[in-house]
Amino acid sequence: MTTRVRNYTYPHDFGRVSDFLVQHYQPDNRDGNWLQPAWEYMHSHPALDESVLDRIGIWEDAGEIVAVVHYEMALGEAFFQIHPGYPHLKPEMLSYAQERLFGRSDTDQRYVRVYINDFDPEFAALARSRGYSRTPDYDRPLSRFALPDPFPEITLPDRFRLQSLQDDNDLNKIDRVLWRGFDHEGEPPAESIEDRKKMQSGPSFRQDLNVVVKAPEGHFVSYSGTWFEGTHRYAYVEPVATDPDYRRRGLGKAAVLEGLRRCCELGATVAYVGSDLAFYLAIGFEIVHTSQCWTKYLDSA
């Protein structure tokens, strides 16, 4: 087999990588690659540094994508998506990450954080042999929830209401609950409305699967984004936020469950979230595996 590596080109390669992730998905994410909705969410996230997307590397064999090395939001991190028949590319991919995806610290020192699944000890051993060290604070767990059938009743406190963005896609209300829900002080800046528009720009984004809790006063106080991947019939949860003034009332749980219930109606049998927070474990999610972070500082500037 002969392969060649080239730079990622957006938007041409976006759909091709999406198709690659769908094609090689295995139940319970045994493939270890990113879930397709995570790839899509990355591209619609306001924090994505689009200026260096061409640093992403794509390996092809006879025109077919067989591997991808990419960052998520900014340089300094590297994730590996690999065709199951091409594990021999991992040493080359690790070198690529170090050479092309490094970031710079506050002291201008070059570094790279690479993410290796905890069920791939050979790849981890390779990273260690090349001077990488474990940095567990940056680990990325993935959790799974087998969706119940029948789906349980979802309850809310009196006068609070579940609805979707299909019912009310008020960007100001969305902006406020996400701003406050991610613990920012005060009210969101006016220019962040553009960020909310971008978050709805993904080709698989569905207003009816993005659920909010509406308070009696009319504003949104909890938000749960849900994605549905129809080929393998799974749901993906991202993002979730609740206004701190309304926490510990079951609102976030209700929003997540309503999004999952809607995915069940579409045929989903399982849901994933990239977290091991107690909030998700209490809902019924269980940790599948962890993408472990390994860090290397390359030099002193």
C-alpha positions in Angstrom: 0.0 0.0 0.0 1.3 3.4 -0.9 0.0 6.5 0.8 0.6 10.2 0.5 -0.1 13.0 3.0 -1.4 16.4 2.0 -2.9 19.5 3.6 -6.6 19.7 4.5 -8.7 22.0 2.2 -11.9 23.4 3.6 -14.7 23.1 2.6 -13.8 20.4 0.0 -12.5 17.9 2.5 -14.9 18.6 5.3 -17.6 16.2 4.0 -15.0 13.6 2.9 -13.6 13.4 6.5 -17.2 13.2 7.8 -17.9 10.3 5.5 -14.6 8.6 6.7 -15.7 8.9 10.3 -19.1 7.5 9.6 -17.7 4.7 7.4 -15.3 3.4 10.1 -17.5 3.9 13.2 -17.8 0.7 15.3 -20.4 0.2 18.1 -19.4 1.7 21.4 -16.8 3.7 19.5 -14.4 0.7 19.4 -12.8 2.3 16.4 -11.5 5.1 18.7 -12.0 7.8 16.1 -14.0 10.9 16.6 -17.7 10.7 16.2 -18.8 12.5 13.1 -20.9 15.1 15.0 -17.9 16.1 17.0 -16.0 16.9 13.8 -19.0 18.9 12.6 -19.3 20.7 15.9 -15.6 21.6 15.8 -16.2 23.4 12.5 -19.2 25.4 13.7 -17.6 26.4 17.0 -16.9 30.1 17.4 -13.5 29.4 19.0 -12.1 27.5 16.0 -9.0 29.1 14.6 -9.9 28.8 10.9 -6.7 30.6 9.7 -4.7 27.4 10.1 -7.1 24.7 8.9 -4.6 23.8 6.2 -2.2 22.6 8.9 -4.5 19.6 9.3 -3.0 16.5 7.6 -4.8 14.0 5.4 -3.4 10.7 4.3 -4.8 9.1 1.2 -4.4 5.8 -0.5 -5.6 5.6 -4.1 -7.7 8.7 -3.4 -9.3 7.3 -0.3 -8.8 9.0 3.0 -7.1 6.6 5.4 -6.0 8.9 8.2 -6.3 12.4 9.5 -4.3 14.4 12.1 -6.0 17.6 13.3 -6.4 20.1 16.1 -9.8 20.9 17.6 -9.8 24.7 18.3 -6.3 25.9 18.1 -2.7 24.7 17.4 -1.0 22.9 20.2 -3.2 19.9 20.2 -3.5 16.8 17.9 -6.1 14.2 17.4 -5.7 11.0 15.3 -8.3 9.4 13.1 -7.1 6.2 11.5 -8.5 3.6 9.1 -8.3 0.2 10.9 -6.2 -1.2 8.2 -3.5 1.5 8.5 -2.1 1.4 12.0 1.4 1.5 10.6 0.9 5.2 9.9 0.9 6.2 13.5 4.6 6.9 13.8 4.4 9.2 10.8 1.3 10.8 12.1 2.9 11.5 15.4 5.8 13.2 13.7 3.4 15.3 11.6 1.6 16.5 14.7 4.9 17.6 16.3 6.1 19.3 13.1 2.9 21.0 11.9 0.4 21.3 14.8 2.6 22.6 17.7 1.4 25.7 19.6 3.3 28.2 21.7 3.0 28.7 25.5 2.7 32.1 27.2 6.5 32.0 27.5 6.8 31.3 23.7 7.9 27.7 24.2 6.7 25.3 21.5 4.6 22.4 22.7 2.1 19.8 21.4 -0.5 17.8 23.3 -1.4 14.6 21.5 -4.5 12.5 22.4 -4.1 8.7 22.4 -6.9 6.3 23.4 -6.4 4.4 26.6 -6.8 1.0 24.8 -3.9 1.7 22.5 -0.8 1.0 24.7 1.5 0.6 21.7 0.8 4.1 20.5 1.2 5.4 24.0 4.6 3.6 24.3 5.7 5.2 21.0 4.8 8.7 22.4 6.7 8.0 25.6 9.7 6.9 23.7 9.7 10.2 21.8 9.7 12.3 25.0 6.0 12.8 25.6 4.7 12.8 29.2 1.2 12.0 30.5 -0.8 15.1 31.4 -4.1 13.7 32.8 -5.6 17.1 33.5 -6.2 17.4 29.8 -7.7 13.9 29.3 -10.8 13.6 27.1 -13.3 10.9 28.4 -16.1 9.6 26.2 -19.3 8.3 27.9 -22.2 6.2 26.5 -25.9 5.9 27.4 -28.1 3.1 26.1 -31.3 4.9 25.3 -34.3 3.4 27.2 -37.4 2.0 25.5 -39.9 3.2 26.5 -38.4 6.5 27.3 -39.1 7.7 30.8 -41.3 10.7 31.6 -39.5 14.0 31.8 -40.6 16.3 34.5 -40.0 20.0 35.2 -40.8 22.4 38.0 -44.1 24.3 37.7 -44.3 26.9 35.0 -41.0 25.9 33.3 -41.4 24.6 29.8 -39.4 22.4 27.4 -39.2 23.5 23.8 -36.8 23.4 20.9 -35.2 26.1 18.7 -37.7 25.1 16.1 -40.3 26.7 18.4 -38.3 29.8 19.2 -34.9 30.4 17.7 -34.3 33.7 19.5 -30.5 34.2 19.2 -30.4 36.7 22.0 -32.0 34.2 24.4 -29.7 31.5 23.2 -26.7 33.8 23.5 -27.6 34.7 27.1 -28.1 31.2 28.4 -24.9 29.9 26.8 -22.9 33.0 28.0 -24.2 32.6 31.6 -24.3 28.8 31.5 -20.5 28.7 30.8 -20.0 31.0 33.8 -19.3 34.3 32.2 -20.0 37.4 34.2 -22.8 39.8 33.4 -24.5 40.0 30.0 -23.1 38.8 26.7 -21.5 41.3 24.3 -23.6 42.2 21.3 -21.1 40.8 18.8 -21.4 37.3 20.2 -24.7 37.0 18.3 -22.5 36.1 15.3 -21.1 33.2 17.3 -24.6 31.8 17.8 -25.3 32.0 14.1 -22.1 30.1 13.4 -23.1 27.4 15.9 -26.1 26.7 13.7 -24.2 26.6 10.5 -23.3 22.9 10.4 -25.1 20.8 7.7 -26.5 18.4 10.3 -27.6 21.0 12.8 -31.3 20.6 13.5 -33.3 23.2 15.4 -35.8 20.6 16.6 -33.0 18.6 18.4 -31.6 21.7 20.2 -33.7 21.9 23.3 -34.1 24.7 25.8 -35.9 25.2 29.1 -38.0 28.4 29.1 -38.5 30.1 32.4 -41.8 31.6 33.5 -40.3 35.1 32.8 -39.8 34.0 29.1 -36.0 33.7 28.9 -34.0 30.5 28.3 -32.3 29.1 31.4 -31.0 25.7 30.2 -29.7 24.5 26.8 -28.9 21.1 25.4 -27.5 20.7 21.9 -28.2 17.3 20.4 -26.9 15.8 17.1 -28.3 12.7 15.4 -26.1 10.4 13.2 -28.6 8.4 11.1 -26.3 5.8 9.6 -25.4 4.2 12.9 -28.4 5.6 14.8 -26.7 7.4 17.7 -27.1 10.8 19.4 -24.3 13.1 20.4 -24.8 15.7 23.1 -23.0 19.1 22.8 -23.2 21.7 24.2 -25.0 21.8 27.5 -25.4 24.8 29.7 -27.6 26.0 32.5 -27.8 29.6 33.9 -26.2 29.5 37.4 -29.3 31.2 38.9 -31.3 28.1 37.9 -29.1 25.2 38.7 -29.9 22.2 40.9 -33.6 22.1 39.8 -33.3 19.3 37.2 -33.5 21.7 34.3 -30.3 20.7 32.5 -31.2 17.0 33.0 -34.6 17.6 31.5 -33.2 19.4 28.5 -30.7 16.6 27.8 -33.3 13.9 28.1 -35.7 15.7 25.9 -33.1 16.0 23.1 -32.3 12.3 23.5 -36.0 11.4 23.5 -36.4 13.2 20.2 -33.4 11.3 18.8 -35.1 8.0 20.0 -38.0 8.9 17.8 -35.6 9.2 14.9 -34.3 5.7 15.6 -31.3 6.4 17.9 -30.5 3.5 20.3 -27.4 5.0 22.0 -26.1 8.4 23.0 -22.5 9.7 23.5 -21.1 12.7 25.3 -17.5 13.8 25.6 -17.5 14.0 29.4 -17.4 12.1 32.6 -19.0 14.7 34.8 -21.2 13.4 37.6 -24.1 15.3 35.9 -24.0 12.8 32.9 -23.3 9.7 35.0 -26.4 10.5 37.1 -28.5 10.5 33.9 -27.2 7.0 33.0 -24.1 7.6 30.9 -21.1 5.3 31.5 -17.5 5.9 30.6 -16.5 4.0 27.4 -12.8 5.0 27.2 -10.6 8.0 27.7 -8.5 9.8 25.1 -5.4 10.3 27.2 -3.3 13.5 26.8 0.5 13.3 26.3 2.5 16.5 26.2 5.9 17.4 24.8 7.7 20.7 25.1 9.8 21.0 22.0 12.3 23.8 22.8 12.8 27.1 24.6 12.4 30.1 22.4 
